[in-house]
């Protein structure tokens, strides 16, 4: 079947012009990109101390494997 509208699943923006919808969708995509950059900034700063000078005072060194959540390896949570 057709895919649901994930940008406006409840139809709250039906009365908006197509131009306004496109502008808001673009804003949403840009916010997602900025969030990804922020996450990777913290991952970098935690993995390599001093790699992101703006986060030197905030980031805490982490010696573990930062990619474990993306590997599907969940033994950290007690399952084997």
MARMAR-116133 format. One record per residue: residue in one letter; x, y, z of N, C-alpha, C in turn. Coordinates in steps of 0.05 Angstrom, whole numbers, plus 32768, in hexadecimal, padded with zeros to 4 digits. Each point is the difference from the previous one (the first is absolute). Layout:
% residues N
AXYZXYZXYZ ...
***
This chain:
% residues 80
X80107FE880007FF080188000801180198000 X7FF480177FFF800E80198000800D8006801B X8016800D7FFF800E800780197FF18017800E X7FFF7FFF801B7FF38016800E8012801A7FFF X7FF380168003800F801A8000800D8002801C X801A7FFA8001800E800180198006801C800A X800080137FEE8005801C80087FE7800B800F X7FE97FFA7FF77FE7800A800C7FEC7FE98003 X80057FED80127FEF7FE980027FE38006800A X7FFC8016800E7FE68006800B7FF180157FEF X800C80087FEA7FF380137FEE7FFC801C800C X8012800880117FFE801A800D800680177FED X800E7FFB7FEA800880157FEE7FF080007FE6 X7FE97FF580007FF07FFE7FE77FFA801C7FF4 X7FFC801480117FF8801A7FF6801880117FF7 X80187FF680058018800E7FF8800580007FE2 X800B80157FF6800780007FE380167FEC7FFB X80027FF77FE780167FEE7FF9801B800C8005 X8002801A7FFB801A800E800480077FFF801E X7FED8006801180057FFF801D80077FE4800A X7FF27FEC7FF580067FE48007801D7FF97FF8 X800880087FE8801B7FFA7FF68015800E8012 X7FFA801880078013800F801180037FF3801C X7FEA7FF8800C80017FF3801A800D7FE47FFE X7FFB7FF17FEB800D7FE77FFC801E80037FFE X800880157FF1801D80067FFD800C8007801C X7FF2800F801080098007801B80037FE78011 X7FED7FED7FFD80017FE7801080197FEF7FF8 X80057FFF7FE680177FF07FF6801A800D800A X8001801B7FFF8018800E800A80047FFC801E X7FEB7FFF800F80027FFB801D800B7FE48005 X7FF77FED7FF0800A7FE48003801E7FFF7FF9 X8008800E7FEC801C80007FF98011800D8016 X7FF78015800C800E800D801580027FEE8019 X7FEA7FF1800580017FED801780157FEA7FFB X80017FF67FE780147FEC7FFA801D800B8004 X800580187FF7801A800C800480078003801D X7FEC8007801080048003801D80077FE5800D X7FF27FEB7FF880057FE6800C801C7FF67FF8 X800780047FE7801B7FF77FF780168011800D X7FFA801A800580138011800F80057FF5801B X7FEB7FF8800E80047FF5801B800E7FE57FFF X7FF97FEF7FEC800D7FE67FFD801E80047FFC X800780137FEF801C80067FFA800E800A8019 X7FF48013800E800C800C801780047FEC8017 X7FED7FED800380027FEC801480157FEB7FF9 X80037FFA7FE680137FEC7FF8801D800A7FFE X800380187FF7801B800C7FFC8001801B800F X800980008019800080188010800E80177FF1 X7FF480177FFF800C80177FF37FF980027FE2 X7FF27FED7FF57FFA80017FE37FEC80157FF9 X7FEF800780137FEC80157FFC800480158016 X801080157FFA8007801380157FE9800C800E X7FE980057FF37FE9800C800D7FF47FEE8016 X80057FE67FFF7FF57FED801380147FF68015 X8017800C800180157FF780127FF77FFF801D X7FF2801480087FF78002801C7FE77FEF8005 X7FF17FF87FEB7FE77FF2800380037FE27FFD X800E7FF87FEB80027FE47FFA80117FF18014 X7FF87FE78005800E7FEE8013800D7FEA7FF0 X801A7FFB8005800E7FEB7FF17FF27FE58004 X7FFE7FF17FE97FF37FE6800080127FED7FF2 X80087FEA800D80137FED7FF57FF27FE87FF3 X7FE57FFE80037FF27FEA7FF57FFB80027FE2 X7FF27FED7FF57FF980007FE47FE780107FFB X800280187FF47FE980117FFC7FED7FF67FEB X80097FEC7FF07FEF7FF67FEA7FF07FE78008 X80017FF880197FF17FE880097FE280017FF9 X7FF3801780057FE380007FFA7FFA7FFC7FE2 X801380057FEF7FFC7FFD7FE380087FE47FF6 X800B7FF08011800A7FE57FF87FEB7FEA8007 X7FEB8007800E7FEC7FEC8008800B7FED8015 X80148008800E800C7FF080157FF6800C801B X7FEE7FF1800D7FF3800B801880077FF08019 X80177FF4800180087FF18018800480138018 X8003801A7FFA8003801480147FE780008012 X7FE97FF87FF57FE78000800F7FF97FE5800C X80137FEE80027FFC7FE7800E7FF87FE87FEE X7FF980057FE77FF97FE97FEF80197FF57FF3 X80007FE77FFA80187FF57FF47FFC7FF67FE4 
***
